[in-house]
C-alpha cells in the first residue's frame, strides 16, 4: 500500500485548541518564542546549568538559571487552564528517566506524572515517554478521544529542561553540532542541539467559544527501520502525513506551511525530504517549510508540543518561522525553505507539524484555522 492509499478514520466531532502556554529558552510566553522563530534568532548560548568542560559541544538553547520542571509544568498548566480540572484528564509527555535531578522525589515516570496531575487538580493522567514523538502522540490520542465523543476536554502538557545526562549522551554519540548552530536541510549541517521546552495546550470539542486553532487531522506511521537511523525513503513519515491529510479532508493545495522535524542531521533531513515528496508529490517543492529547532533546539519529549504551539502561533499571526542557520542548498533537501532576511507571510488554511523519533516512530499533526 502506498502512502497515498493509506486509509484514515476519525470521529464526527471537530477538535479545537482552546488555550496554550509555553516556557522556552526565550522565557515565558508565546510572543517571545514567536518573535524569535519569525526573526530566525537562535537561542543557543554557552551552557551554564552544568559543567560541559569535557564535552565536544558547549551550547544549548537553555533559559537562564536552573528552572524547576515541576514548577514550570504547574505554571504553564495554570496559565492555560482557567477552569475546574476535577473532571479533566492530563496527558503528560516527559523524559523517560525519572532518576534525573530535575524530577526529584519521583520513583517512576508514572509517579512523576501522577504528582503533577495531583498538584494541578486533574481527574487522571496518562504518561508519554516515546522520545521526540511523545507529545505529538499525546495530542493525537487526545484528539481521537474527543473526536469520537469519548472525552469533552483533555489537557496535553510536556516538559524537558536541558540536563547533563542527555547532553552527555548526545555529545558522546557525536550528534551535537560543534559549531554551535543547527542548520536543518542545509549543506554543511552538523547535528542537533538541545533546548528547553515546557508547554500545555487545552484540547476540546468545538463549541461556542472562539478557539485558537483546530486539530484538523493526525497521523502516525512506524517503520522500525533501525534503532536510530531513519528509513531513507521516509515511508513511515509519508504514511503519517497522508493519514493526517485524509483525516482532515485536506488537499495538498490547502497547505500553507510545514513545520518540519528538521533535526539538522545529514541522514534525518534527507529522509524527511523524501517523505514529503512521497506524501505530497511535486508540491513538496512549493510549500514553505522550516524547522524551528534551528532557533529553539531539540526538546526531546516536549519538542513536538513546543512546535505545535509555534505552528499555531505562526498561522494566527501570519508570520512564518525562519529556517535559521542555512548555509547553502543541499541536493538531497529540495524544499521551499523559509529563509531570512525576508520570510514569507503565512497563506493557506492549514499547516503540518511533523516529528520523528528513534526506532522509526513518525507523527504528523494537521492544524487548521479556527
C-alpha positions in Angstrom: 0.0 0.0 0.0 1.4 3.4 -1.0 1.5 6.5 1.2 -1.4 8.0 -0.9 -3.6 4.9 -0.4 -3.4 4.6 3.3 -7.0 4.8 4.8 -7.7 7.0 7.8 -10.7 7.3 10.1 -11.8 9.9 12.6 -14.8 10.7 14.8 -17.6 13.1 13.8 -16.7 16.0 16.2 -14.3 18.9 15.5 -11.3 19.2 17.9 -10.0 22.6 18.8 -7.2 24.2 20.8 -8.8 26.5 23.3 -5.7 27.7 25.1 -1.9 27.2 25.2 1.0 28.3 27.3 4.8 27.8 26.9 8.2 28.3 28.5 11.3 28.1 26.4 14.9 29.5 26.1 13.2 32.8 25.4 11.4 32.8 28.7 7.7 32.5 29.5 5.0 33.1 26.9 4.2 32.5 23.2 5.1 36.0 22.0 8.9 35.9 22.8 9.1 32.5 21.2 7.2 33.6 18.1 9.3 36.7 17.7 12.5 34.5 17.9 11.3 31.9 15.3 9.8 34.5 13.0 13.0 36.5 13.1 15.3 33.5 12.8 17.1 34.5 16.0 18.6 31.3 17.6 18.5 30.9 21.4 21.8 29.0 21.6 24.3 30.1 24.2 27.0 28.6 26.5 25.7 26.0 28.9 26.0 27.3 32.4 23.5 25.0 34.1 26.1 22.2 34.5 29.7 21.6 33.6 30.4 21.0 29.9 34.1 21.4 30.0 34.8 17.8 28.8 32.2 17.9 26.1 32.7 18.4 22.4 29.7 20.7 22.2 29.3 23.6 24.6 26.0 25.3 23.9 22.2 24.7 24.2 19.0 26.8 23.9 18.5 27.0 27.7 16.8 29.6 29.8 19.0 31.4 32.3 19.4 29.9 35.7 18.1 26.5 36.8 14.4 26.4 36.3 12.4 23.6 38.1 10.5 21.2 35.9 7.7 20.6 38.4 7.3 24.3 39.0 7.3 25.2 35.3 4.8 22.5 34.4 2.4 23.7 37.1 2.8 27.3 36.0 2.1 26.6 32.3 -0.9 24.4 33.2 -2.3 27.0 35.4 -1.9 29.7 32.8 -3.6 27.6 30.1 -6.4 26.2 32.3 -9.0 28.7 33.5 -11.5 26.1 34.6 -12.2 23.4 37.2 -10.0 20.4 36.3 -11.6 17.9 38.6 -13.3 16.1 35.6 -10.5 16.6 33.1 -7.6 14.3 32.3 -4.0 15.3 31.8 -1.8 13.7 29.1 1.8 14.4 30.1 4.9 13.9 27.9 8.1 13.8 29.9 11.6 12.3 29.6 11.6 8.6 30.5 14.4 8.7 33.1 12.9 9.7 36.4 16.1 9.5 38.3 17.4 12.8 36.9 17.9 15.6 39.3 15.2 17.7 37.6 12.4 15.4 38.8 13.4 14.7 42.5 11.2 12.6 44.7 9.5 10.5 41.9 10.2 6.8 41.7 8.9 6.3 38.2 7.6 8.3 35.2 4.1 7.4 36.1 4.6 8.6 39.7 6.0 11.9 38.4 3.0 12.3 36.1 0.6 11.4 39.0 2.4 14.1 41.1 1.8 16.8 38.5 -1.8 15.7 38.0 -2.5 15.7 41.7 -0.9 19.1 42.3 -2.8 20.6 39.4 -6.1 19.0 40.3 -6.8 16.7 37.3 -9.1 13.7 37.4 -6.5 11.4 35.9 -3.3 11.2 34.0 -1.6 9.3 31.2 2.2 9.5 30.8 4.1 9.5 27.4 7.8 8.9 27.1 8.3 7.9 23.5 11.2 10.3 22.7 10.6 13.1 20.1 7.1 11.9 19.2 5.9 11.7 22.8 3.9 15.0 22.9 2.5 14.6 19.3 1.4 11.1 20.2 -0.4 12.5 23.2 -2.1 15.2 21.1 -3.2 12.6 18.5 -4.6 10.3 21.3 -6.4 13.2 22.9 -7.8 14.4 19.6 -9.1 10.9 18.7 -10.9 10.5 22.0 -12.5 14.0 21.7 -13.5 13.5 18.0 -15.2 10.2 18.9 -17.1 11.6 21.8 -15.1 9.7 24.5 -13.9 12.9 26.1 -15.0 16.6 26.1 -11.7 18.1 27.1 -8.1 16.9 27.6 -5.1 18.9 28.6 -1.8 17.9 27.0 1.4 19.1 28.7 5.0 18.3 28.2 8.4 19.2 29.7 12.1 18.9 29.1 14.8 21.0 30.6 18.4 20.6 29.3 20.2 18.4 31.8 23.7 16.8 32.0 22.7 13.1 31.3 21.1 13.6 27.9 23.6 16.2 27.0 26.4 13.8 27.6 24.7 11.0 25.8 24.1 13.0 22.6 27.6 14.5 22.8 29.2 11.1 23.2 27.2 9.9 20.1 28.6 12.9 18.1 25.1 14.1 17.4 25.5 17.6 18.7 26.6 20.4 16.4 30.1 21.5 17.5 29.8 24.8 15.6 27.0 25.9 17.9 24.3 26.2 15.2 21.6 23.9 14.0 21.3 24.0 10.2 18.3 22.0 9.0 18.2 21.0 5.3 21.3 22.9 4.6 24.6 21.9 3.1 27.2 21.7 5.9 24.7 20.8 8.6 26.5 19.2 11.6 23.9 17.9 14.0 21.3 18.9 16.6 21.4 21.0 19.8 19.2 20.5 22.9 16.7 23.1 24.2 14.3 23.9 27.0 10.6 23.4 26.5 7.6 23.3 28.9 4.1 23.7 27.5 0.5 23.0 27.8 -2.5 23.0 25.4 -6.2 22.6 26.1 -8.0 20.4 23.5 -11.7 20.2 23.5 -14.8 19.6 21.3 -15.7 22.6 19.2 -18.3 24.7 20.9 -19.4 28.3 21.3 -16.0 29.7 22.5 -13.7 31.1 19.8 -10.7 28.7 19.6 -7.1 29.4 18.7 -7.0 26.6 16.0 -8.3 23.2 15.0 -6.6 19.9 15.3 -7.9 19.0 11.8 -6.1 15.7 11.4 -3.4 13.5 12.8 -1.4 10.5 11.6 1.2 8.1 12.9 3.4 5.6 11.0 6.1 3.3 12.3 8.7 1.8 10.1 11.1 0.2 12.6 13.9 0.6 10.1 16.7 1.0 12.6 17.2 1.8 16.3 18.4 5.3 15.5 18.9 5.7 11.7 15.9 7.0 9.7 14.5 4.9 6.8 16.0 6.7 3.8 12.8 6.8 1.7 10.8 8.2 4.6 7.9 5.9 4.1 6.7 5.8 7.7 6.6 9.6 7.9 4.9 9.7 4.5 2.1 7.4 5.8 1.7 9.7 8.8 1.4 12.8 6.6 -1.1 11.1 4.3 -3.3 9.9 7.2 -3.3 13.4 8.8 -4.4 15.0 5.5 -7.1 12.3 5.0 -8.5 12.7 8.5 -8.6 16.5 7.9 -10.1 16.1 4.4 -7.3 18.5 3.4 -6.0 18.8 -0.1 -2.3 19.4 -0.6 -3.1 22.7 -2.3 -4.6 23.9 1.0 -1.3 23.5 2.9 0.3 26.9 3.6 3.2 25.8 5.8 5.1 22.8 7.1 6.9 22.8 10.5 9.4 20.1 9.8 11.1 17.9 12.3 14.4 19.1 10.7 16.9 17.9 13.3 19.8 19.2 11.4 21.5 15.8 10.9 22.5 14.7 7.4 20.5 11.4 7.2 17.4 12.6 9.0 16.8 15.7 7.0 17.3 13.8 3.7 14.9 11.1 4.8 12.3 13.7 5.8 12.6 15.4 2.4 12.0 12.1 0.8 8.9 11.6 2.9 7.5 14.9 1.9 7.8 14.1 -1.8 6.4 10.6 -1.2 3.3 12.1 0.5 2.8 15.4 -1.4 4.4 14.8 -4.8 5.9 17.7 -6.7 4.0 20.1 -4.4 6.6 19.3 -1.7 9.0 21.7 -3.6 6.5 24.6 -3.4 5.1 24.6 0.2 7.0 26.8 2.7 9.0 24.7 5.1 11.1 25.4 8.1 12.5 23.6 11.2 12.2 25.8 14.3 14.7 23.5 16.0 17.2 25.9 14.3 16.0 28.5 16.8 14.8 26.8 20.0 16.7 23.5 19.8 15.6 19.9 20.3 13.5 19.4 23.4 13.1 15.6 23.2 9.7 14.6 24.7 8.5 18.2 24.8 9.7 19.2 21.4 6.5 18.3 19.5 4.3 20.3 21.8 6.6 23.3 21.5 6.5 23.0 17.7 2.7 22.6 17.7 2.4 25.9 19.7 4.8 27.6 17.3 2.8 26.4 14.3 -0.5 27.6 15.8 1.1 31.0 16.6 2.5 31.3 13.1 -0.9 30.6 11.5 -2.6 33.1 13.8 0.0 35.9 13.3 0.7 35.3 9.6 4.4 35.2 10.3 6.2 32.1 9.1 9.1 30.8 11.2 12.6 31.1 9.6 14.7 28.1 8.9 17.8 29.6 10.6 21.4 28.5 10.2 21.1 27.9 6.4 24.4 28.0 4.5 23.7 26.6 1.1 21.3 24.3 -0.8 21.6 20.5 -0.5 20.5 18.4 -3.5 19.0 15.9 -1.0 16.8 18.6 0.5 15.0 20.3 -2.3 12.4 22.2 -0.3 11.0 25.8 -0.3 12.7 26.8 2.9 11.7 29.9 4.7 14.9 31.9 4.9 15.9 35.3 6.3 16.0 38.2 5.8 12.6 38.2 4.1 10.4 35.4 5.4 7.2 34.7 3.6 3.8 35.5 5.0 1.6 32.6 6.0 -1.0 31.6 3.4 -3.4 28.7 3.2 -5.9 27.4 5.7 -3.8 24.5 7.1 -0.3 23.7 8.3 1.5 20.5 9.2 3.9 19.9 12.1 6.0 16.7 11.8 8.0 14.7 14.3 10.2 11.6 14.1 11.9 9.5 16.8 14.4 6.8 17.3 13.1 3.4 16.4 11.1 4.6 13.4 8.3 6.4 15.1 6.7 9.2 13.0 3.8 11.6 13.6 2.0 14.4 11.7 -0.5 16.9 13.1 -2.6 18.9 10.7 -3.5 22.3 12.1 -6.4 24.3 10.7 -7.6 27.9 11.1 -10.4 28.2 13.6 
